[in-house]
Amino acid sequence: PASRLIGRMKGRGLLQSARADADGRVTRVTLTESGRALRERVLAHRQEQLATILASARLSVHESAAVEKLGRAFEPFA
């Protein structure tokens, strides 16, 4: 499951992996430059889509602020 996804992403040049020096059982996976660029494009697209949705929802200023605060809470996990 996860290893297949990682393998596919590595094959597309989005990830790189290496065994950890301290513990050979651990594999460190990081985004390549292409992976980081794709991540930024996806996040920008999500932000555009959410902005469109929120604009059509006609939220009050208070509701918009609450939704924006909630969205920022998810940023570390993106």
Stockholm file with secondary structure:
# STOCKHOLM 1.0

chainA/1-78         PASRLIGRMKGRGLLQSARADADGRVTRVTLTESGRALRERVLAHRQEQLATILASARLSVHESAAVEKLGRAFEPFA
#=GR chainA/1-78 SS CHHHHHHHHHHTTSEEEEECSSCTTCEEEEECHHHHHHHHHHHHHHHHHHHHHHHHHTCCHHHHHHHHHHHHHHGGGC
#=GC SS_cons        CHHHHHHHHHHTTSEEEEECSSCTTCEEEEECHHHHHHHHHHHHHHHHHHHHHHHHHTCCHHHHHHHHHHHHHHGGGC
//
